[in-house]
Structures are given as structure tokens and as C-alpha cells.
Amino acid sequence: MKLTILGSGTSQGIPVIACDCEVCKSTDKHDKRLRCSAIVEIRGKKIVIDAGPDFRYQMLRAEVKDIRAILLTHGHKDHVGGLDDVRAFNWVKQGGVDVYGNWGTKDVVYKDFSYAFAAFRYPGVPEIDYHVVEEEPFYIDDIRVTPVPVLHYKMPVLGFRIGNFAYITDAKTIPEPSMELLKGVEYLVVNALRKEEHLSHFTLGEALAVVERLKPRRTWLTHIGHQMGLASEVAKELPMGVELAYDTFTVEIPDE
């Protein structure tokens, strides 16, 4: 499996509009963050996790020519706002793009992109084949995907596990049954917004507590806000095996 971080930033990205903090003014590429997204390539198939407002540029930057499916964690705009741009893949595939998410995310997608689901659709609108997933594992062709329910404050969000890799974002709470689903994960992406307390996101300390419990071989922190601090400084505080994700980061993940 090959993992590429398409975006590692929070809902505003970094730099934040009109902000003059040292992180937003940094010239270090590790401090430049588009909205949170990733792509995994397994058995020659590319599966995107989340399609936020930067989706078009993320696809161009990573030179993605085709995708097999999109997994949506939840319906907030920074995770679904770019779905209109699946139109390019409709043309490549000559058909719809398979999108997977929970019921709440479906409601958002059908509302925000209602023109894509209308009885009489305008020519050229995106073709989205939405599949509702809940808590049972499902298959994309021969690829087994296990949903991992977490809570974004009180909002149900899905993480995803594929083999010995798991991706969790926008979590504030991982219920005990979901922690069981994550047992044995060796490669983990998990959100860490900042060091200070936040209502609906893991802090750095809370994310590290999850890492300490699961003990994966390697962990990458994502959905990072500018309040976290300069990447070069935060990196010095992290335990061995834990790194800040950054945009365009790529890694090969061995099979189980």
C-alpha cells in the first residue's frame, strides 16, 4: 500500500487568510497545509479519503489520473466541498464515481450537490454513486475496508481501516468498540489540531495518548492548525515513531 497525504491542514488550511503569525508566514513547506485529505493506492487502485475544497488542486499536484473510490469521513465542508470536481473522473471512467460515507454525510452531499441527483440533470454535472456504510466492513472490489466510528464532539464521523493501516480525523472521542477495531494497527494517521484544549478535536496530548495505547509502528498527525506551532519546533517534542504529516508526504506501507 502506498499512502500520500494530499492535505494535512484544518478547515482553514495554512496559511490562514489574513493571519500574520509565524506559522502562516513560514516559508517551510512543512508549514503549508491544504485541507485534510489522503490517498491510498493498493493493488493498483487509488482510494481517496475526503474531497474538500482543495480537491481539484490536490489531484493535479499528485498527478492523479483516475480513482477507484472516495471515502468520506463526515459532511463538514472542508471534507466534502470539492466533490463537484469528480466530473473529471466521470469523463475518464465514462461513469460515476463510487463514494462511501454514513447516513449523515449522505444528507449533506445530497443537499449541497442536489443538482447532481436531480431527476433532470444539467449536462456535465458530477455523477456520484453514493453508498451508505455504517459499522460493518465492506469491500471495494477485493479491498476490505473497515469503518471505525468516532465522535467529532457529538457528530458521528467515520475513520477507516485497510489492513494494518488506519486513518482517523476530526475525532475528539474514540469509543471503546472502535478502539478494539484499531487493535493491531501498525500505521496510523490521526488528527491533532493544536496543543490547547478544543471542543471537537484531539489536542496533541490526546492524540499521543491514543498512540500510546495502540502502539502502532509509525504514526502521522494530521488536521493541524496554525496554533500548533512551527513544524520544525513541534517535531522536537514528538516521541519516536510519531511525525507531523505534511502535504505531498508519501510512504510505502508493508502488507500485514
C-alpha positions, 0 to 999 in steps of 0.5 A: 500500500502506498499512502500520500497525504494530499492535505494535512491542514484544518478547515482553514488550511495554512496559511490562514487568510489574513493571519500574520503569525509565524506559522502562516508566514513560514516559508517551510513547506512543512508549514503549508497545509491544504485541507485534510485529505489522503490517498491510498493506492493498493493493488493498483487502485487509488482510494481517496479519503475526503474531497474538500475544497482543495480537491481539484488542486490536490489531484493535479499536484499528485498527478492523479489520473483516475480513482477507484473510490472516495471515502468520506469521513463526515459532511463538514465542508472542508471534507466534502466541498470539492466533490463537484470536481469528480466530473473529471473522473466521470469523463475518464471512467465514462461513469460515476464515481463510487463514494462511501460515507454514513447516513449523515454525510449522505444528507449533506452531499445530497443537499449541497450537490442536489443538482447532481441527483436531480431527476433532470440533470444539467449536462456535465454535472458530477455523477456520484454513486453514493453508498451508505456504510455504517459499522460493518466492513465492506469491500471495494472490489477485493479491498476490505475496508473497515469503518471505525466510528468516532465522535467529532464532539457529538457528530458521528464521523467515520475513520477507516481501516485497510489492513494494518493501516488506519486513518482517523480525523476530526475525532475528539472521542474514540469509543471503546468498540472502535478502539478494539477495531484499531487493535493491531494497527501498525500505521496510523494517521490521526488528527491533532489540531493544536496543543490547547484544549478544543471542543471537537478535536484531539489536542496533541496530548490526546492524540499521543495518548491514543498512540500510546495505547495502540502502539502502532509502528509509525504514526502521522498527525494530521488536521493541524492548525496554525496554533500548533506551532512551527513544524520544525519546533513541534517535531522536537517534542514528538516521541519516536515513531510519531511525525507531523504529516505534511502535504505531498508526504508519501510512504510505502506501507508493508502488507500485514 
